[in-house]
Amino acid sequence: MLIAGQPTFMTATTSSPSSQHVLSLEVRGLNCIRGEKLLFSNLHFSLHAGQGLHVRGENGAGKTSLLRLLTGLTKPESGEVLFSGISIAQASESYRRNVLFMGHRDALKEDLTALENLEMYAALDGIEFNTATTLASLKRFNLKGREDLPVSCLSAGQKKRLLMARMTTRKAVVWILDEPFNGLDLVAVKLLQDLLAEQLQQGGIIILTGHQVLQLPQLQVLDL
Ligand SMILES: Nc1ncnc2c1ncn2[C@@H]1O[C@H](COP(=O)(O)OP(=O)(O)OP(=O)(O)O)[C@@H](O)[C@H]1O
């Protein structure tokens, strides 16, 4: 696969620049069985800085199951996932620091405000919380005026926008997104497309699922 220029991101496996690895996410011979059913077998692909994968397939094909394997939340029956050449089973902590996973459930604290949620995530992610930057990010995703409302008062689409704001503040190298376009209006779809394009341009890696046609030429397609 093509490597798109110099990556902005470096993998956080070490603090020493001399030992930084070339960014990649690679799947080798991955099998997935759920219940009695073989969902996919002997899956191979590799992604480098600035590349992405759009995983498609009918309901129940195994898209979410694949994403969970890529995050390390579940272990494969056989095969492995490597981050910058190292199995994620061996480098789970450093891998976790480099990955942002957005699943079906929004994982927001309903009783905290939008701003407080981002502050909470910054603490969990071990990054410095900057109020001005965070407010600018909320504004970018049309949440100005909603910053201090409890998340329980936000609509489903507004919660998704809040998660997009998190994507900009978290600065993870690898984004793994399960149906990120679901529930978005046309404006939010454009905001998300731009955000994904930015991530790829900065040398990040994206794996996402969804049934939409996406206008991102850097995304390859995997049909399960
Ligand atoms: N923990 C589990 N135990 C047993 N079967 C499971 C488990 N998790 C998922 N499955 C089954 O695995 C199959 C794939 O599920 P998965 O959620 O990966 O599909 P999907 O492609 O993401 O579907 P959708 O488009 O509906 O979100 C389904 O048939 C599902 O019932």
The ligand as an SDF file (V2000), in Angstrom:
LIG
                    3D

 31 33  0  0  0  0  0  0  0  0999 V2000
  -20.3150  -12.3290   22.0570 N   0  0  0  0  0  0  0  0  0  0  0  0
  -20.9230  -12.9530   21.0600 C   0  0  0  0  0  0  0  0  0  0  0  0
  -21.3660  -14.2230   21.1700 N   0  0  0  0  0  0  0  0  0  0  0  0
  -21.9680  -14.8740   20.1470 C   0  0  0  0  0  0  0  0  0  0  0  0
  -22.1920  -14.3200   18.9580 N   0  0  0  0  0  0  0  0  0  0  0  0
  -21.7840  -13.0410   18.7770 C   0  0  0  0  0  0  0  0  0  0  0  0
  -21.1250  -12.3020   19.8040 C   0  0  0  0  0  0  0  0  0  0  0  0
  -20.8330  -11.0640   19.3300 N   0  0  0  0  0  0  0  0  0  0  0  0
  -21.2760  -11.0390   18.0560 C   0  0  0  0  0  0  0  0  0  0  0  0
  -21.8350  -12.2170   17.7230 N   0  0  0  0  0  0  0  0  0  0  0  0
  -22.4120  -12.5840   16.4450 C   0  0  0  0  0  0  0  0  0  0  0  0
  -21.4140  -12.3660   15.4680 O   0  0  0  0  0  0  0  0  0  0  0  0
  -22.0100  -11.9070   14.2640 C   0  0  0  0  0  0  0  0  0  0  0  0
  -21.3070  -10.6350   13.8270 C   0  0  0  0  0  0  0  0  0  0  0  0
  -21.6320   -9.5760   14.7090 O   0  0  0  0  0  0  0  0  0  0  0  0
  -21.0430   -8.1150   14.4730 P   0  0  0  0  0  0  0  0  0  0  0  0
  -21.6070   -7.2310   15.5350 O   0  0  0  0  0  0  0  0  0  0  0  0
  -19.5750   -8.2180   14.3530 O   0  0  0  0  0  0  0  0  0  0  0  0
  -21.6620   -7.7740   13.0390 O   0  0  0  0  0  0  0  0  0  0  0  0
  -21.6770   -6.4080   12.2160 P   0  0  0  0  0  0  0  0  0  0  0  0
  -21.1680   -6.7180   10.8440 O   0  0  0  0  0  0  0  0  0  0  0  0
  -20.9920   -5.3190   12.9580 O   0  0  0  0  0  0  0  0  0  0  0  0
  -23.2260   -6.1270   12.1220 O   0  0  0  0  0  0  0  0  0  0  0  0
  -24.1220   -4.7790   12.0600 P   0  0  0  0  0  0  0  0  0  0  0  0
  -23.9920   -4.2120   10.6810 O   0  0  0  0  0  0  0  0  0  0  0  0
  -25.4930   -5.2810   12.3180 O   0  0  0  0  0  0  0  0  0  0  0  0
  -23.6340   -3.8550   13.1470 O   0  0  0  0  0  0  0  0  0  0  0  0
  -23.5000  -11.7550   14.5430 C   0  0  0  0  0  0  0  0  0  0  0  0
  -24.1710  -12.8640   14.0150 O   0  0  0  0  0  0  0  0  0  0  0  0
  -23.5810  -11.7090   16.0470 C   0  0  0  0  0  0  0  0  0  0  0  0
  -24.7940  -12.2620   16.5220 O   0  0  0  0  0  0  0  0  0  0  0  0
  1  2  1  0
  2  3  1  0
  2  7  2  0
  3  4  2  0
  4  5  1  0
  5  6  2  0
  6  7  1  0
  6 10  1  0
  7  8  1  0
  8  9  2  0
  9 10  1  0
 10 11  1  0
 11 12  1  0
 11 30  1  0
 12 13  1  0
 13 14  1  0
 13 28  1  0
 14 15  1  0
 15 16  1  0
 16 17  2  0
 16 18  1  0
 16 19  1  0
 19 20  1  0
 20 21  2  0
 20 22  1  0
 20 23  1  0
 23 24  1  0
 24 25  2  0
 24 26  1  0
 24 27  1  0
 28 29  1  0
 28 30  1  0
 30 31  1  0
M  END
$$$$
